[in-house]
Amino acid sequence: MTKGNQGSPDLKSGKGSKDYSKYFDFSDAKLISEEEGKTTYRIKGRNVQINSQPDYKEGKRRGKEEIEVHYDFAIPEEMAGFGVNKLYHITTYGCQMNEHDTETMKGLLEQMGYRGTLDRNQADIILLNTCAIRENAEDKVFGELGHLKHLKIEKPGLLLGVCGCMSQEEGVVNRIMSKHGFVDMIFGTHNIHRLPHLIKEAVFSKELVVEVWSKEGDIIENLPKKREGMRAWVNIMYGCDKFCTYCIVPFTRGKERSRRPEDVIAEVRDLARQGFKEVTLLGQNVNAYGKDFTDIDYTFGDLMDDMRLIDIPRIRFMTSHPRDFDDKLIEVLGKGGNLTEHIHLPVQSGSTAVLKKMSRKYSREAYLELVRKIKATVPGAVLTTDIIVGFPGETAEQFEETLSLVREVGYDMAYTFIYSPREGTPAAAMEDNVPMEVKSERLQKLNDLIKENSRISNDRMLGEVVEVLVEGESKNNPEMLSGRSRANKLVHFEGPAELIGSFVQVRITDTKTWYIKGDALAEAVAVH
């Protein structure tokens, strides 16, 4: 489906005619102008320029139009030095994909001359890169906007933007415009490359600029990124076509689009040349990679096989969907080498009936068979997962099925959540009939079991020697260093700061629930 193209990266922006005053239901909205695809309103004493708007129906469509790949990205000439002597601050919520988007925004800002600051009081531009996956993530953002209002009053020239997944939601944009009119920019996940243009429009028009593309744009290669540390994330694909009934991601991230393999391989090779020690391949559903190609037969298993040939010590990936985890991928992972044995495999529920209501499109039995294949083929496979408790209609018996599946698989760790409805998803229309106290009790039971599993797994490692990529000093004890094993276990040990960024062999001497401790074997310190 994807193909190379040298054209403009501003195609498919989703611009269209719409009565925005009715859409946002602002009774005092006055139309100021309509020109060049942009509509300007006067709303609550401020001009609002709407380039394009979020639209769930539009976001749900999965058309057959080709996604083009653009290799000609450049910062607009007039914005190249705009940020000189100015500071930026970005707060990131949510998943690794959001973290990676932040790296791209930092890269764009730094090419414009901006420099980063940890002190938002000093910043000239503040961006909140948001997450829409759960309600409490949204609550945090709106709470943060309340704090930032006072800073905006003190510094009227401060540029304040809300971006990321929340911006793709109709209700969120409505709420920001009606309650937080001091925000200067709202943009989504599909047009991050437009950040320099949006800054220009917001600064020079003094208006709130809204540009949210409901349908995904093209794939923009060669975007600048600012990465820190020795671990790097690499997007291999965008979007998700699974439409699980509880999940907002297909609406906020669009349809599945795979980057060309040569572009992914070139980026990872470049990271190897730069000295990065670990790369995590990212996608909302990484193992659907390549299924949208029409000109080549190349799957995620093929990509991982090619990753094995790159001189980078560790390759990870997340997140996978069990339905797309095929035998070819398992076979390639079984070859080991720089492909780590840690696999994040979200199950969400251990009940086939609940999985069906979630539209996960696999059964409990199929999931357990997949786990069996992985453990039989991948030496030392370590599995982690995501689980939701209290999904609409979940019975006590169905929850017990989840507990029994957790025992059978023996996960080392799990991200566990109480179900909360997301506006616009099918599950939001279901009767949320599991009382909150029952949901909380189930979450506690599940977490206790996960802790037990984690401790048992860690206890098995006593006396073993593991390879640790040293990430830095321990947060609680500066005399201790911490890092991750190949299996993604957190390891603490004593050692000098010079070891940060290198691989160290560590013999495990003590185990806790969520981390392990050990002694560095000085003679076995790996090359930097």
Secondary structure, DSSP 8 states (H G I E B T S, - for coil): --EEE-S-TT---------HHHHTT-TT-EEEEEETTEEEEEETTEEEEEEE---HHHHH-------EEE------GGGTTTTTT-EEEEEE-SSHHHHHHHHHHHHHHHHTT-EE-S-GGG-SEEEEEE--SSHHHHHHHHHHHHHHHHHHHH-TT-EEEEEEGGGG-HHHHHHHHHH-TT--EEE-SS-GGGHHHHHHHHHHH-SEEEE--SS---EE-S------SSEEEEE-EE------TT--HHHHH-S-EE--HHHHHHHHHHHHHHT--EEEEE-TTGGGTTTT-SS----HHHHHHHHTTSS-SEEEEE---GGG--HHHHHHHTT-TTB-SEEE---B-S-HHHHHHHT----HHHHHHHHHHHHHHSTT-EEEEEEEES-TT--HHHHHHHHHHHHHHT-SEEEEEE----TTSGGGGS---S-HHHHHHHHHHHHHHHHHHHHHHHHTTTT-EEEEEEEEE-SS-TTEEEEEETT--EEEEE--GGGTTSEEEEEEEEE-SS-EEEEE-GGG----
